[in-house]
Amino acid sequence: MKLFTGKLPAYLLAGLLFCACNVTLAQTQKPQFRVLAMAEPGGHHIEYSKRAKLWLDSLAGSENFAIDYIDKTDPINEAYLANYQLIIQLDYVPYAWKPEASAAFEKYINEGKGGWIGFHHATLLGEFDGYKIWPWFSDFMGGIRYKNYIGDFAAGTVNVEREDHPVMKGVPASFLVKKEEWYIYDKSPRPNVDVVASVDESTYSPDSKVKMGDHPVIWSNPKMKAKNIYIFMGHSPVLFESDVYRTVFKNAIFWAVKK
């Protein structure tokens, strides 16, 4: 075999140097922050979680942050959570957590160790699969208990109530959610939380008898030291086709991670 001993063309040499520099930069550049994302390994929301992971991985790459995924609470303890500046609860239920994990999570939120964003399934609060309600988590979400949902889905218009909230930056005053299984609770969380947006139940298409009146869908709990925000919409991967939804999600990440 004859080895190449000549000179490389200038454009090839420049390309190789560019690639080498990029690899070196990627290896040395420290992530801005680390995110722990919790997603269930199966069930009705798996397609949403898969699509969310693709989007999050792309965002993490372009915005220089690190993200790890878990599908069970077994590894969670205080030392484990200390590695993360933000927890994203992607369609992960608030029950069946290992005792050490739930205690560590409560401390993380209560003491403001990092930020939290919860989606959809995070308010499935009640007695499910033989597990009792998690009282602390119910209080965290405004003292609510899950009551019912629109099983055959409906479109609905969400109205922003806190246009000044950083998570609503670049978001229109109202926007359409094309497909969602809107949960209702035993009561509105409004007296106990800071409501950022609510759904107008009169806009449901098709209409549904499953309604609760005052119906917040994005809120935060200012009583907790951790910056936190719950975003109800999170059932269908169709959500990621919406510029508005992606904007809300991205805004939430960069708001919640900053102390």
Beta strands, then each sheet from edge to edge (+ up, - down):
strand 1: 34-39
strand 2: 66-70
strand 3: 86-90
strand 4: 115-119
strand 5: 146-149
strand 6: 154-160
strand 7: 174-180
strand 8: 183-185
strand 9: 194-205
strand 10: 216-220
strand 11: 228-231
sheet 1: 2+ 1+ 3+ 4+ 11+ 10- 9+ 6- 7+
sheet 2: 5+ 8-
end
